[in-house]
């Protein structure tokens, strides 16, 4: 599933391509996504002009000039493709086509676990997917006291706590492993045992890791591509994720004795960490 850096990259890509265009046509070939695309979607957004763009957690929000906002979630395998004009032939799983005065956006989603809906702009944080969202990693509201307080009643591994979108939004499985590695904290540590100083380090490394991923176009793993079809580069910069048995970049241990980077499964998700450096 695309995480914050991938969603930010997609949002920036479509904003740069389409800009403040007018939506001139909406074609929905399949409404059966994670939730049904509203039956009045076409009439609600056709003829509107795009005011601006935002990312809230893993959601792309496109604010329109009629006081409505498009809410777009890429799900497990969704991607948004850009074209100068509507393609003559669509690909399999091309479910939604948005034609604008500046180009065409096509939403492709093989697993159909994405979302494409709308709500009033002034009620965006009442939308059920956003109303319980935690602090954004780049917002000033995310500070060491906020994180420390949120972790005090969490007797779960810190890795699981970082994936809880009600605490910090946008962090997914890949980046949780990378953030904890950068913070030198074991993913097995109980969340309520993380100190105030360690919370500060987690926040600092969260912003550093995510920004570096954004700067490198995100991580290309299986389904994710940028809107122009190119691939992200950050997977080449992973320190621990999917590096089982290898030496991590900052370790000088005897890999024959330590076994290198370790893979475990937590709550059905793969976790990668260095048992030598992460305590």
C-alpha positions as CSV (number, residue, x, y, z in Angstrom):
1,X,0.0,0.0,0.0
2,X,1.4,3.5,-0.8
3,X,2.5,5.3,2.3
4,X,2.8,9.0,3.1
5,X,5.8,9.6,0.8
6,X,4.2,7.9,-2.2
7,X,0.9,9.7,-1.6
8,X,2.7,13.0,-1.3
9,X,4.6,12.3,-4.5
10,X,1.3,11.4,-6.4
11,X,-0.4,14.5,-5.0
12,X,2.5,16.7,-6.1
13,X,2.6,15.0,-9.4
14,X,-1.0,15.6,-10.3
15,X,-0.9,19.1,-8.9
16,X,2.0,20.0,-11.2
17,X,0.4,18.3,-14.2
18,X,-3.2,19.5,-13.9
19,X,-2.9,22.5,-11.6
20,X,-6.0,24.7,-11.2
21,X,-7.7,23.2,-14.2
22,X,-11.4,22.9,-14.8
23,X,-12.9,19.4,-14.7
24,X,-14.8,19.1,-18.0
25,X,-15.8,15.4,-18.0
26,X,-15.9,12.5,-15.5
27,X,-16.3,9.0,-16.7
28,X,-16.7,6.2,-14.1
29,X,-16.5,2.7,-15.5
30,X,-16.6,0.9,-12.2
31,X,-18.2,2.3,-9.0
32,X,-17.4,-0.8,-6.9
33,X,-14.3,0.3,-5.0
34,X,-13.8,-0.1,-1.3
35,X,-16.9,2.0,-1.1
36,X,-19.3,2.7,-3.9
37,X,-18.4,5.9,-5.8
38,X,-21.4,8.2,-5.2
39,X,-24.0,8.0,-7.9
40,X,-24.0,11.8,-8.2
41,X,-20.2,12.2,-8.4
42,X,-20.3,13.2,-12.1
43,X,-22.9,15.9,-11.6
44,X,-21.2,17.2,-8.4
45,X,-17.8,17.8,-9.9
46,X,-18.2,18.3,-13.6
47,X,-17.7,22.0,-14.5
48,X,-15.9,22.8,-11.3
49,X,-12.4,24.3,-11.0
50,X,-9.7,22.9,-8.8
51,X,-8.8,25.4,-6.1
52,X,-5.9,23.5,-4.4
53,X,-4.5,20.2,-3.2
54,X,-3.7,18.7,0.1
55,X,-2.6,15.4,1.6
56,X,-4.2,14.2,4.9
57,X,-2.6,11.0,6.1
58,X,-2.7,8.7,3.1
59,X,-5.6,10.5,1.4
60,X,-5.3,13.0,-1.5
61,X,-7.7,15.9,-1.1
62,X,-8.6,18.1,-4.1
63,X,-10.5,21.2,-3.1
64,X,-12.9,22.5,-5.7
65,X,-14.4,26.0,-6.2
66,X,-18.0,24.8,-5.4
67,X,-17.1,24.2,-1.7
68,X,-16.7,20.4,-2.2
69,X,-13.5,18.4,-1.9
70,X,-12.6,15.2,-3.8
71,X,-11.2,12.5,-1.4
72,X,-9.0,10.0,-3.2
73,X,-7.3,7.0,-1.5
74,X,-5.1,4.7,-3.5
75,X,-5.9,1.6,-1.5
76,X,-3.6,-1.4,-1.9
77,X,-2.8,-1.2,-5.6
78,X,-4.3,2.0,-7.0
79,X,-2.4,4.5,-9.1
80,X,-3.3,7.8,-10.9
81,X,-1.9,8.1,-14.4
82,X,-1.6,11.4,-16.3
83,X,-2.2,11.9,-20.0
84,X,-2.2,15.0,-22.2
85,X,-5.6,13.9,-23.5
86,X,-8.0,11.0,-22.8
87,X,-6.4,7.8,-24.1
88,X,-8.2,6.2,-27.0
89,X,-7.9,2.8,-25.3
90,X,-8.1,2.2,-21.6
91,X,-6.2,-0.5,-19.8
92,X,-7.7,-3.2,-17.7
93,X,-8.7,-1.9,-14.3
94,X,-8.9,1.8,-15.5
95,X,-12.0,2.6,-13.4
96,X,-12.2,6.4,-13.4
97,X,-11.3,9.1,-16.0
98,X,-11.1,12.8,-15.1
99,X,-10.8,15.0,-18.1
100,X,-9.6,18.6,-17.4
101,X,-8.7,21.6,-19.4
102,X,-5.0,20.8,-18.6
103,X,-5.0,17.1,-19.2
104,X,-6.5,13.8,-18.2
105,X,-6.2,11.7,-15.0
106,X,-7.0,8.0,-15.1
107,X,-7.4,5.9,-11.9
108,X,-6.3,2.3,-12.2
109,X,-6.9,-0.1,-9.3
110,X,-6.6,-3.9,-9.8
111,X,-7.7,-4.8,-6.3
112,X,-10.4,-2.1,-6.2
113,X,-9.6,-1.2,-2.5
114,X,-9.2,2.5,-3.2
115,X,-11.7,5.3,-2.6
116,X,-13.1,8.1,-4.8
117,X,-15.7,10.2,-3.1
118,X,-16.5,13.8,-2.0
119,X,-17.6,15.8,0.9
120,X,-18.2,19.5,1.8
121,X,-14.8,21.2,2.2
122,X,-15.7,22.7,5.5
123,X,-16.5,19.3,6.9
124,X,-13.5,17.5,5.6
125,X,-12.4,16.5,9.1
126,X,-15.8,15.0,9.8
127,X,-15.3,12.5,7.0
128,X,-15.2,9.1,8.6
129,X,-11.8,8.3,7.2
130,X,-10.3,11.5,8.5
131,X,-12.1,12.3,11.7
132,X,-9.9,10.2,14.0
133,X,-6.6,11.0,12.2
134,X,-3.6,11.6,14.5
135,X,-1.0,14.3,14.0
136,X,0.7,14.7,10.6
137,X,4.4,13.9,10.8
138,X,5.3,17.3,9.4
139,X,2.9,19.3,11.6
140,X,4.1,21.2,14.7
141,X,1.5,19.5,16.8
142,X,3.6,16.4,16.6
143,X,6.1,17.0,19.4
144,X,7.8,14.8,22.0
145,X,5.2,15.4,24.7
146,X,2.3,14.6,22.3
147,X,3.9,11.3,21.3
148,X,5.0,10.4,24.8
149,X,1.5,11.0,26.2
150,X,-0.2,9.0,23.4
151,X,2.1,6.0,24.1
152,X,1.6,5.9,27.8
153,X,-1.4,3.5,27.7
154,X,-0.1,1.5,24.7
155,X,1.1,-1.9,25.9
156,X,1.9,-2.9,22.3
157,X,5.2,-3.0,20.3
158,X,6.4,0.5,19.3
159,X,6.3,-0.7,15.7
160,X,2.5,-1.3,16.0
161,X,2.0,2.1,17.7
162,X,3.7,3.9,14.8
163,X,1.3,2.2,12.4
164,X,-1.7,3.4,14.4
165,X,-3.1,6.3,12.2
166,X,-4.9,7.7,15.3
167,X,-1.5,8.5,16.8
168,X,0.6,9.6,13.8
169,X,-0.9,9.6,10.4
170,X,0.7,8.4,7.1
171,X,3.3,6.0,8.5
172,X,3.1,2.5,7.0
173,X,5.0,-0.7,7.3
174,X,8.1,0.2,5.2
175,X,8.8,3.5,6.9
176,X,8.1,2.3,10.4
177,X,11.0,-0.2,10.1
178,X,13.2,2.5,8.7
179,X,12.3,5.1,11.3
180,X,12.9,2.7,14.2
181,X,16.3,1.7,12.7
182,X,17.3,5.4,12.4
183,X,16.2,5.9,16.0
184,X,18.1,2.7,17.2
185,X,15.0,1.4,18.9
186,X,13.9,-2.2,18.7
187,X,10.5,-2.8,17.1
188,X,9.8,-5.2,19.9
189,X,10.0,-2.6,22.7
190,X,6.7,-1.8,24.4
191,X,5.4,1.6,23.3
192,X,4.8,2.7,26.9
193,X,8.4,2.1,27.7
194,X,9.7,4.6,25.2
195,X,11.2,7.6,27.0
196,X,10.6,11.3,26.3
197,X,14.0,11.6,24.7
198,X,13.4,8.6,22.5
199,X,10.1,10.1,21.4
200,X,11.9,13.2,20.3
201,X,14.4,11.0,18.3
202,X,11.5,9.1,16.7
203,X,9.9,12.4,15.6
204,X,13.1,13.7,14.2
205,X,13.9,10.5,12.3
206,X,10.3,10.2,11.1
207,X,10.5,13.6,9.4
208,X,14.0,12.9,8.1
209,X,13.1,9.4,6.6
210,X,9.8,10.6,5.1
211,X,11.3,13.7,3.6
212,X,14.2,11.8,2.1
213,X,11.6,9.3,0.6
214,X,9.6,12.2,-0.8
215,X,12.7,13.7,-2.3
216,X,13.4,10.4,-4.0
217,X,9.9,9.8,-5.3
218,X,8.9,7.2,-2.8
219,X,9.6,3.5,-2.7
220,X,8.6,1.4,-5.8
221,X,7.4,-1.9,-4.5
222,X,5.1,-3.9,-6.8
223,X,2.2,-1.7,-7.7
224,X,3.4,1.9,-7.0
225,X,4.4,4.2,-9.8
226,X,4.5,8.0,-10.0
227,X,1.7,9.6,-12.0
228,X,4.0,10.0,-15.0
229,X,4.7,6.3,-15.0
230,X,8.3,6.6,-13.6
231,X,9.5,4.7,-10.6
232,X,10.5,5.9,-7.2
233,X,14.1,5.5,-6.0
234,X,13.9,5.3,-2.2
235,X,13.7,1.5,-2.1
236,X,17.4,1.7,-3.2
237,X,18.1,3.7,0.0
238,X,16.4,1.4,2.5
239,X,18.6,0.6,5.4
240,X,16.8,-2.5,6.8
241,X,13.5,-3.0,5.0
242,X,13.6,-6.2,2.9
243,X,17.3,-6.7,3.7
244,X,17.1,-9.9,5.7
245,X,20.5,-11.4,6.4
246,X,22.5,-8.4,5.2
247,X,24.6,-6.1,7.3
248,X,23.0,-2.8,8.0
249,X,24.8,0.4,6.8
250,X,26.0,1.4,10.2
251,X,27.0,-2.0,11.7
252,X,30.4,-3.4,12.1
253,X,29.3,-6.7,13.7
254,X,30.4,-10.1,12.7
255,X,27.5,-11.0,10.4
256,X,28.3,-14.7,10.7
257,X,27.5,-14.5,14.4
258,X,24.7,-12.0,14.4
259,X,22.9,-13.2,11.3
260,X,22.6,-9.6,10.0
261,X,19.3,-7.8,9.6
262,X,16.5,-9.9,11.0
263,X,12.9,-10.3,9.8
264,X,10.0,-11.0,12.1
265,X,6.3,-10.9,11.7
266,X,4.2,-8.6,13.9
267,X,0.5,-8.6,13.6
268,X,0.8,-10.2,10.2
269,X,3.2,-7.5,8.9
270,X,6.9,-8.0,8.1
271,X,9.3,-6.1,10.3
272,X,13.0,-5.7,9.6
273,X,15.6,-4.5,12.1
274,X,19.2,-4.8,13.3
275,X,19.3,-6.7,16.7
276,X,22.8,-5.4,17.2
277,X,22.1,-1.6,17.0
278,X,18.4,-1.5,17.9
279,X,17.6,-2.0,21.6
